[in-house]
Amino acid sequence: MIDRLFEWNGYLSTALMAVGLGAIWALPDSPWATLPVYAGLLRLMLTPVSRVVVASIRYVRAGERTSAALTVSILIVIALSAWAAAAH
């Protein structure tokens, strides 16, 4: 079920980017034309993060402490990387 959700997320982000590219082509002077492209890219970038969040929740519920600690550590690394990228 989760895999299908992530698959459809990929389809949706691709569709958003395609609509945005069409809007940029049709309305090159519109500041709103790039919005669907940015939304699609954001969805695409957040997909791996959401996979790690889902995995963390599953490991916590299953009582697998080592795996939960590892996935939370990965989330911390992702958060620190995003923070460092935003700071520069």
C-alpha positions as CSV (number, residue, x, y, z in Angstrom):
1,M,0.0,0.0,0.0
2,I,2.7,2.5,1.0
3,D,4.7,1.6,-2.2
4,R,1.7,2.4,-4.3
5,L,1.3,5.7,-2.6
6,F,4.9,6.6,-3.3
7,E,4.5,5.5,-6.9
8,W,1.5,7.8,-7.3
9,N,3.4,10.6,-5.7
10,G,6.0,10.2,-8.5
11,Y,3.2,10.4,-11.1
12,L,1.7,13.5,-9.4
13,S,5.0,15.3,-9.2
14,T,5.7,14.5,-12.9
15,A,2.3,15.7,-13.9
16,L,2.8,18.9,-11.9
17,M,6.1,19.6,-13.6
18,A,4.6,18.9,-17.0
19,V,1.8,21.3,-16.4
20,G,4.3,23.9,-15.2
21,L,6.4,23.5,-18.2
22,G,3.4,23.9,-20.4
23,A,2.3,27.0,-18.5
24,I,5.8,28.4,-18.9
25,W,5.7,27.8,-22.6
26,A,2.1,29.2,-22.9
27,L,2.5,32.1,-20.5
28,P,6.3,33.0,-20.4
29,D,5.7,36.4,-18.7
30,S,3.4,35.0,-15.9
31,P,5.1,34.8,-12.5
32,W,2.6,32.0,-11.6
33,A,3.7,29.7,-14.5
34,T,6.6,28.3,-12.6
35,L,4.6,27.4,-9.5
36,P,3.5,23.9,-10.6
37,V,7.2,23.1,-11.5
38,Y,8.3,24.1,-8.1
39,A,5.5,22.1,-6.4
40,G,6.4,19.0,-8.4
41,L,10.0,19.3,-7.6
42,L,9.2,19.8,-3.9
43,R,7.0,16.7,-3.9
44,L,9.7,14.8,-5.6
45,M,12.4,15.9,-3.1
46,L,10.2,15.1,-0.1
47,T,9.4,11.5,-1.2
48,P,12.6,10.0,0.2
49,V,12.2,11.9,3.4
50,S,8.6,10.7,3.8
51,R,9.9,7.1,3.2
52,V,12.3,7.4,6.1
53,V,9.6,8.9,8.3
54,V,7.2,6.0,7.5
55,A,10.0,3.5,8.1
56,S,10.8,5.1,11.4
57,I,7.2,4.9,12.5
58,R,6.9,1.3,11.5
59,Y,10.1,0.3,13.4
60,V,9.0,2.1,16.5
61,R,5.6,0.4,16.4
62,A,7.2,-3.0,15.8
63,G,9.6,-2.4,18.8
64,E,12.7,-2.7,16.6
65,R,14.8,-0.2,18.5
66,T,18.0,-0.5,16.5
67,S,16.3,0.0,13.2
68,A,14.3,2.9,14.6
69,A,17.4,4.6,16.0
70,L,19.1,4.2,12.6
71,T,16.2,5.7,10.7
72,V,15.9,8.6,13.1
73,S,19.6,9.2,12.7
74,I,19.1,9.3,9.0
75,L,16.3,11.9,9.5
76,I,18.7,14.0,11.6
77,V,21.3,13.9,8.9
78,I,18.8,14.9,6.3
79,A,17.6,17.8,8.5
80,L,21.1,19.0,9.2
81,S,21.9,18.8,5.5
82,A,18.8,20.9,4.6
83,W,19.7,23.4,7.3
84,A,23.3,23.7,6.1
85,A,22.1,24.1,2.5
86,A,19.6,26.8,3.6
87,A,22.2,28.6,5.6
88,H,24.4,29.2,2.6
